[in-house]
Amino acid sequence: MAAGEPGDLGGYYFRFLPQKTFQCLSTPETTSRLRQWSMLGRVAAQAFGFDQTFQAYRKDDFVMAFFKDPNVIPNLKLLSDSSGQWITLGTEVKKIEAINVPCTQLSMSFFNRLYDEDIVRDNGHIVKCLDSFCDPFPISDELRKVLLMEDSEKYEVFSQPDREEFLFCLFKHLCLGGALCQYEDVLSPYLETTKLLYKDLVSVRKNPQTKKIQITSSVFKVTAYDSAGACYPSTKSHEQTFSYFIVDPIKRHVHVLYHCYGVGEMS
């Protein structure tokens, strides 16, 4: 019997938690920003509970059990490539990939270097640059340059470990947006929305010994495959199409943050 199938010792069982809503995506301000960034109606957050102790080294078993679970299959949302409508999984997952995403940042001061390096002016305005292109993204400011262009002189403002952090990934996804993204002239909408999402998705607790705040969540970037190839988050791969699983081992919750690149809702 394959690992993660019901009946397997230590198998995980999941339940859908529809009552857990993510305020970060539904506030009027975030809604209007997501509309401007061409992500509205294409991004979703869902919560599921599970019944066993989560062990990070068994993440692959955990994620495989998730996709095979009868409470997940009819509830996990994704966008159909053909119709553009929200659908549920409805296919048998044969293989998964779960990449560890470091999640250690506790402060938005992580982004202060954008001011120090003249990527953003002191007044919050993003510094413009000559138009160029980093397929499929147009680049017309220093912020997108630092996010995308590895050969730009300011790329190393964020080290490789910095770029792998979940906080950075969220920020970058929001900055790059969907297919008809209207980019911001100032930094604050990106920072504020990143912070709201991060706080809503990631769990923290005070360490009883040190009294310091620490992050308890584990984060994975997830892809699932059926017999035909990739089926989740989409059959088509894109830098802006993603699903992150944010696992709280104490509450035994998994938060799923999903986005599929395309043209968001306009009106």
Secondary structure, 3 states (H helix, E strand, C coil): CCCCCCCCCCCCCEEECCCCCCHHHHCHHHHHHHHHCCCCCCEEEEEEEECCCCCHHHHHHHHHHHHHCCCCCCCCEEECCCCCCEEECCCCCCEEEEEEECCCCCCHHHHCHHHHCCCECCCCEECEEEEEEECCEEEEEHHHHHHHCCCCCCHHHCCHHHHHCHHHHHHHHHHHCCCCCCCCCECHHHHHHHHHHHHHHCCEEECCCCCCEEECCEEEEEEEEECCEEEECCCCCCCCCEEEEEEECCCCEEEEEEECCCCCCCC
